[in-house]
Amino acid sequence: MQYLCGANLLELVQGDICVQRVDAIVNAANESLTAGGGVCGAIHRAAGTELARACNEIGGCPTGEARLTPGFLLRATYVIHAVGPRWHSRTEDAVLLEQAYRNALELARANDVETIAFPAISTGIFGYPLDEAATIAIRTVSRFLEQQTQIKLARFVFVNEEAFAAFRYAARRQLVNASVAS
């Protein structure tokens, strides 16, 4: 499913983020930038051992922020490590999740990225409810795409139908005035 956001494209697909042909993929990272489970573990395995070394050199990343490394063995040139919040049902959780997406996009733009792929940040072991996370992610990314020209495509990639469905619903609800490209 694709939506036009200004002159740029927001896309939702089911698949493996590690094999996406984009300039950068976003890792749903932890603050220590170490290989974890879920998307983070999959990205680290696919990128090879050099990714762990590069992350170790960075030394960590606070919640809501993002850091950049090479993609190493991935098709993507870069991995942007965005640290979303662990769900505690606090107001600041939503603020931190929005910041994680926005900071990843700002870092991508600063590094001349034109195409980027996102997972559903914080919705795995960090426990963020899918519906709420989807609303925040779609709103943040679509607004960013509308307000700039550097990033031409932002793709959300989901490994399971549940996340895909939650983000599809959020996109249909929030992007009612956006042109549907497919």
C-alpha positions, 0 to 999 in steps of 0.5 A: 500500500502506498500513499503520496505525502507531498511529492514523496511516497510512504509505503507499507509492505510485509517482508524482511527489512534486512533485504530491502533495497533502500539507502538506509534501514532503521534498526529498532535498537536498544540504548546499548546498541547491542544485538538483541532479539527481534528486528535488532537481532535480525539486522545484526545477523544479516549485517555481519560482525562489523556492525556490532564493532561499529555500534560498540565504537559509538558507545550507546544511544539515549532513548528517542535518539538515533545513530548511524553506522554503515550497512556492512553486508546489508543491501542498504548503505546505512543502518540508522539505530533508533531507540524507542521507549519501553512501554510504561503507559506514560505521556513521555512514551509517545513523545520519545517514540515520535522523537525516535522516528523524527531523529532517524529521519533527520539523520537520514536527511543529513546523510543524503538518504533518499529511501529508508525502511522502518520497522515498527519501533518499540512494538516488540519486546519493548511492549508498545501497543501496536495501534498507538505506535502505528498512529504515532509512526504514520503521523510523524513520518507522513508529516516529515515527508510532506515538509521536505524533498530529500527523502523520496520514499519511507517504507514500513516493513512488517514481519507479521500480519498483526503489525501490518494490519495495525499500520494499514489501519492507522494510515487509512485513518490518518492519510484520508486526504493523501493520494493512494498510489496503489 
